[in-house]
Amino acid sequence: MSDSTTLYYIHDPMCSWCWGFQKSWQTTQTAIQDSINIEYIVGGLAPDSDEPMPKDMQEAISGYWKNIQARIPGTEFNYDFWKECTPRRSTYPACRAVLAAKQLDKTKEQAMISAIQNAYYLNAKNPSELSALIDCATSIGLDATRFEQAITSEQINHALMEDISLSRSMGAQGFPSLILKKANTLRPIFIDYNDPNVMIEQIRQGLSE
């Protein structure tokens, strides 16, 4: 495995397409993780906001969920979220939560992503709220006090800004994105939400060139 070769997975834990991609991505990751460095980058889908999401935006995003279920069979969503929560168009807190978990324990990064996604899409919890993110953190074994200190720190906010800048500099086209970096060359990987072999073959080809 070459340190100069990295596969970047650019995502947002509150991106519904990333949720739909999770099974295909996990299969892809398992197949190639022994031959390449994999680095997660949070792209920051929507900045901080305390304003409730407008009704037309709620209806649009709920519609995206239905489209994803049609495009990616087996993807589950709990539509009670739209009745039980006050949605905000704000995913930066969830992104910070992933970075805070990684800072506290590098092995918890993917577990935190899964905890946020499950809370949001299956359990109708609102990851724009700090309390929901603390619950996610404790559910994967992190200390609530240390996690809250980390997620609200300037260090984690700076790390988020760096991730967003990096994703943009690599030309990521939305979330999720996969970008293979070999030496100084960046190669976007076409994503297939239903067939991980499409990604696996591209990555292996890129490694062999």
Residue pairs with C-beta under 8 A, 6 or more apart in sequence:
1 34
1 35
1 36
1 37
2 182
3 37
4 181
4 182
4 183
5 36
5 37
5 180
5 181
5 182
5 183
5 207
6 36
6 37
6 38
6 39
6 180
6 181
7 32
7 36
7 37
7 38
7 39
7 178
7 179
7 180
7 181
7 189
7 203
8 39
8 40
8 41
8 167
8 170
8 177
8 178
8 179
8 180
8 181
9 25
9 29
9 38
9 39
9 40
9 41
9 176
9 177
9 178
10 41
10 42
10 43
10 167
10 170
10 172
10 175
10 176
10 177
10 178
10 179
11 18
11 40
11 41
11 42
11 43
11 113
11 175
11 176
11 177
12 18
12 42
12 43
12 44
12 45
12 91
12 94
12 95
12 175
13 42
13 91
13 94
13 95
13 97
13 98
13 112
13 113
13 116
13 117
13 120
13 127
14 45
14 46
14 91
14 94
14 116
14 120
14 127
14 128
15 45
15 91
15 175
15 176
16 61
16 64
16 65
16 68
16 77
16 121
17 64
17 68
17 174
17 175
17 176
17 193
18 117
18 175
18 176
19 68
19 75
19 117
19 120
19 121
20 68
20 71
20 72
20 75
20 193
21 72
21 176
21 191
21 193
22 114
22 117
23 74
24 192
24 193
24 194
24 195
24 196
24 199
25 176
25 196
25 199
27 196
28 196
28 199
28 200
28 203
29 38
31 196
31 200
32 38
32 200
32 203
32 204
35 204
35 207
36 180
36 203
36 207
40 98
40 109
40 110
40 113
41 163
41 166
41 167
41 172
42 95
42 98
42 99
42 160
42 163
42 164
43 95
43 163
43 164
43 167
43 172
43 175
43 177
44 91
44 92
44 95
44 160
44 163
44 164
44 167
45 91
45 95
45 175
46 89
46 90
46 91
46 92
47 90
47 92
48 90
48 92
48 93
49 88
49 89
49 90
50 88
50 90
51 88
51 89
52 86
52 87
52 88
53 61
53 87
53 88
53 89
57 89
58 82
58 87
61 87
62 79
62 82
65 77
65 79
68 75
68 77
69 75
69 76
69 77
71 193
72 193
72 194
73 194
76 121
76 122
77 121
77 122
78 121
78 122
78 123
78 124
80 124
81 87
81 120
81 121
81 124
81 125
81 126
84 124
85 124
85 125
85 126
86 126
87 126
87 128
88 126
88 128
90 128
91 127
91 128
92 160
93 127
93 128
93 129
93 130
93 133
93 151
94 116
94 120
94 127
94 128
94 133
95 160
95 163
96 151
96 156
96 157
96 160
97 112
97 116
97 127
97 133
97 136
97 137
97 147
97 151
98 109
98 112
98 113
98 116
99 156
99 159
99 160
99 163
100 137
100 147
100 150
100 151
100 153
100 156
101 108
101 109
101 111
101 112
101 137
101 140
101 142
101 147
102 108
102 109
102 112
103 150
103 155
103 156
103 159
104 142
104 143
104 146
104 147
104 150
105 141
105 142
108 140
108 141
108 142
111 140
112 136
112 137
112 140
112 142
115 136
115 137
115 139
115 140
116 127
116 133
116 136
119 125
119 127
119 132
119 135
119 136
120 126
120 127
125 132
125 135
126 132
127 133
127 136
130 148
130 151
130 152
133 147
133 151
134 144
134 147
134 148
137 144
137 147
138 144
138 147
150 156
167 177
170 179
170 181
170 186
171 179
171 186
171 188
172 179
173 188
176 191
177 188
177 191
178 188
178 189
178 191
178 199
178 203
179 186
179 187
179 188
179 189
180 186
180 187
180 188
180 189
180 202
180 203
180 206
180 207
181 187
182 206
182 207
182 209
187 206
189 199
189 202
189 203
189 206
190 198
190 199
190 202
191 198
191 199
192 198
192 199
